[in-house]
Amino acid sequence: MKIIDLLSEKKLSLSFEVFPPKTEMGFDSVKDATEEIAKLRPSFMSVTYGAGGGTSRYTLDIAKNIKARYNVPTLAHLTCVSSTKETVRNMIENIKAAGIQNIMALRGDIPEDKLSEDRSRWDYTHAIDLIRELREADGNFCIAGACYPEIHPESENQKDDIAHLKEKVDAGCDFLTTQMFFDNNLLYNFLYKIREAGITVPIVPGIMPITNANQVERAMKLSGSFMPQRFKSLVDKFGESPAAMKQAGIAYATDQIIDLYANGITNVHVYSMNKPDIAGKIQSNLSDILGK
Ligand code: FAD
């Protein structure tokens, strides 16, 4: 099942992101957690990919398992910047052999030790290189790309970032998933600007439930997202009480999703971080809206 075919639904649907284990030892617990999330019958599940390729095998193993056992469509992430053409081609062949049709094509973060290298010698410098390669390898893939409502941290300004995004979409992206954001107005402004720039593919907003105070700093560092005062107050009030913080973080994410749906967005991707209880609670908070 191609995910693009699910995105024209008029009713709210949730999808969930999970990540693969780093080592064989962690495989069973990640497999169990992702299966619990699959039992919630999300519209699809995405499985991330280690930028250095370390977890590449497990990305496919987890995605294959979810699809085979629960018939949930899966989106396998694939990064290119630290890889050779040979590695990426092998990975594409493995994805095809696993019967996975949906790929999130990413550049990946540039590792610290490569930042000073001459990039003209790299096999891949941007996600667009991978998207072109995927399109050539198999016209039948459903290809997703990443986008950044608050601009990608390496971009100097939003105009350039959106111009690069337009090129990326034109190279063959079927839809885009956003980086996390905590103020929906940032997404609405972004949508206005990208539509004006001629980007017409579906946008799936990514919502990260922040359920403990330690996550806040890490999430901000990774994404560069703006933290609204409303959210900061919540962390100040509940940050030291794990159960209350979890409840408040889930309520905040739920509220964001309701507002997105009220404003015409029907597909929301939840960064569920391999936490079935959090994915399940968000889903049950929305049960009447989802009809589940
Ligand atoms: P690109 O689209 O290549 O953009 C990167 C930067 O280069 C931007 O500033 C852009 O404006 C600029 N740019 C793009 N094209 C050009 C061009 N032709 N010329 C000049 N500049 C250009 N990382 C992982 O390691 N594994 C994952 O599984 C993963 N999943 C993710 C899922 C989502 C939804 C998101 C939003 C991010 C994810 N990331 C993941 C993080 C991602 O790899 C990083 O944000 C990375 O820094 C950029 O990847 P990209 O595909 O967006 O890059």
Residues whose N, C-alpha, C, O or C-beta is under 5 A from the ligand:
A	BS01	FAD	T48 Y49 G50 A51 H77 T79 A105 L106 R107 G108 D109 T125 H126 A127 I128 A146 C147 H152 E154 S155 D160 D161 H164 T177 T178 Q179
